[in-house]
Amino acid sequence: MSTQSRPTTFIGLFLPNDTDEIQAIEIPLIQRDFAQGRESLAVDEIRKNFIDVLHSAVAGEETAPVDLDFVYGEVKSGVLEPLDGQQRLTTLFLLHWYLASRAGELRSTQKWTQFTYATRPSARLFCQRLVMTTLPDTVEQPSSWVIDQPWYLFVWRHDPTIQSMLVMLDAIHVRFRAADAKVAWERLVDPTEPAVSFLLLAPSDMGSAADLYIKMNSRGKPLTEFENFKAHFEKSIESTERAKEFAANVDGAWSDLLWGFRGDDDLVDDEFMRYIGYVTELCEWLDPDVEVSELPERPSHRTERVFGAGNPRRAESLDFLFKAFDVWGGRDVAGVFSGLFRGTTERQDGVEADRVALFFRDQRINLFDACCRTFGDTSGRTRVFTFGQGLLLFAVLRHLMSDTDAIPARVRSLRNLIEASPNELRVDRMPRLLRDVERVVLGDALGEIDSFNKAQVEDELLKRDFLAVHPELTEALHRLEDHHLLRGSIGAFLLDPEKFNARSDAFHRLASEPESWFEATGALLAAGEYQRTTNNRKFQFGTGSKRFENAWRELLTGADREALSSTRSALARLLDSIDDSDDLKPALVAVQSEWLAQRESELDFDWRYYMVKYSAMREGGSGIYYSESGALGYSLCMLRGGTSTLNSRYRDPYLLAIWRNLGNPHNVDDPWFTGHETIPRRLRLTRSGVGIRSVPTGFELSGPALNDFTELYDSLWRELGTSEAGIIEIKQMDGIDSVDRIANGTEIMRQLIDVGL
């Protein structure tokens, strides 16, 4: 093959020469669409870097000519068909049009305007129309202006090459808008000292262009995202002493480290990008002079800000980066994490008591592996590699870098703090959280931290002091912390050394038998007013449903010890009543029966009595109740499992108990309700619409919906002893029922049914 080559420029291609006569450039059919204008993070990075290079050469303060390597193609009848260089030529064509327009130098008769695409007729026509139109100097966004032109066809929105050209024009405008267009144009077209040049290779006997294109592309691949990132990173640190060391490690020791975590492609590029992204983010958060960003960014932008020459703390950040990789050298990475952590399904007894259960959705306990697999991925707006995982991995890194002691106890405290701080784990707080992690790992300074949940911090200090005096209870306490319903928060448990072991065992037994939970909700009420008040209307109880077990976590965790005092006392009494030798369910029923008998002997029928005696009043799987009075009493709303507000259907527990007592009759409406808790709720007869409502003093009776039942209703109204206000009063003492209102309400409804209402 005879190769003809010459250095040239985009405009220089069209000048007369001794080797070829080029009158036009046409991207051949075998080429792909213009790719540099695609919209993705990887292409955005490539596009920005290329435009930055062009800007530095053409419009920078200290311009330096740039050589764009070679353009390879065939000249046929005066038309250059490039096989390699399409992307660069298209970008140069658009840059020439942009600068010529703004410099007042655009004329459609100029030879360089003869640039077109053969890939699609639409792309060919677009290029022809574009060079016949001058871009006004006042345009804010070239793409919008072009789309508004009368010659722009609506169907072009489906042409990927045209859309990519518009994206590239906007990117050129963003970078060049402040440049002196006339000066930039002169530098671009300077025939003796051109700002941008390349080498044209145009073999005269190249054979089939299609065959050659296939051969060229089978031997070479475009730079990957990792390769582009690595090149950019090496350039960012080229002036530092670590530059050569970084280049050697990336292709040596660090690649060897990551090889064990490679994916199915047998490459470590993605794993490297994820881990270095994680470490870079840590450095950013640890640097008080770097502004924390909540938006996704290109990796090179973030590394430039953290490790680039503009950051005075770059040496410190680079040192941490190298340590974050080197600290794993020669270690059994999986062994480090399996020695500290365990999954929630693993049993832990005796000498294993120090291993900390992790409750992250990703059940991998190897946090390094999890980081290499998922850092940077999102599910909606949620990070797959969570802030909590990141903080614990940082804790392990700091431990290994400093060779700290007592790390199991410290990471346990951190696990507990992380689980108790869902509202605190967010981007803007991460710098403070990282410093608190360092305080705990490096100095066990729990009393100095201020960014995690304060109630949990206080409980961690309390537990530490407790175990210092009673180390024999360490295993029992740790087992309790590692229960998935508690996740480190044991504020609902009395730190009583004499009974702690027995109560811990009783809790594990109770929690492991969800078939007994329904009886447990009654027995716990018999033990005391254990509910949590989340506001003056909403109350959280336990649940009888395994499906909605998180109600127990909502009840037992998330508050300080003072707020949990009633829960703690009732729970202790219940756990003390559980004997290892008894069947659990009958034991819980016995607790209820004994308490109910006492209340009945005292004629003391408060809301707790009804909720214990009538199991229907505890059917709501959510464990959530609302009260219109701000206190629990005789008018309540009981939410179904899976709901936490009054937006969907719910029950009135008193009316439901009456309906169940009646045998769920078809002639009484199934009592479902919606709306605010202050809206009246009535148990209604299907035929007449007559109903009763539970109110503090008894039942409020409401009349029929149809006049046909008025006379019958009026006669019974008097027999029931209804007051002028429509109230059937229940005998009470100091506002507490002294007769059973559920039995009373059941009898009222039976009488209404029996008379034909």
VENVENTA-V811496 format. One record per helix or strand. SS is the DSSP state (helix for helix, strand for strand). FROM is the first residue (numbers start at 0). TO is the last residue. If there is no record, write none. Layout:
BEGIN
ss = [SS;SS]
from = [FROM;FROM]
to = [TO;TO]
END
This chain:
BEGIN
ss = [strand;helix;strand;helix;strand;strand;helix;helix;strand;helix;helix;helix;helix;helix;strand;helix;helix;helix;helix;helix;helix;helix;helix;strand;helix;strand;helix;strand;strand;helix;helix;helix;helix;helix;helix;helix;helix;strand;strand;helix;helix;helix;helix;strand;helix;helix;strand;strand;strand;helix;strand;strand;strand;strand;strand;helix;strand;strand;strand;helix]
from = [4;11;23;40;65;78;85;110;114;120;141;153;159;180;195;208;224;242;252;268;298;313;332;340;349;355;366;377;381;386;406;426;445;453;470;499;513;531;537;545;549;564;583;604;606;614;623;635;649;652;667;672;682;690;697;706;726;731;735;740]
to = [7;13;26;57;75;83;102;112;116;129;146;157;175;188;200;218;235;249;258;285;306;325;339;341;353;356;373;378;382;401;418;442;447;468;480;510;526;532;539;547;555;575;601;604;612;617;626;638;650;660;667;672;684;694;701;718;728;732;736;753]
END
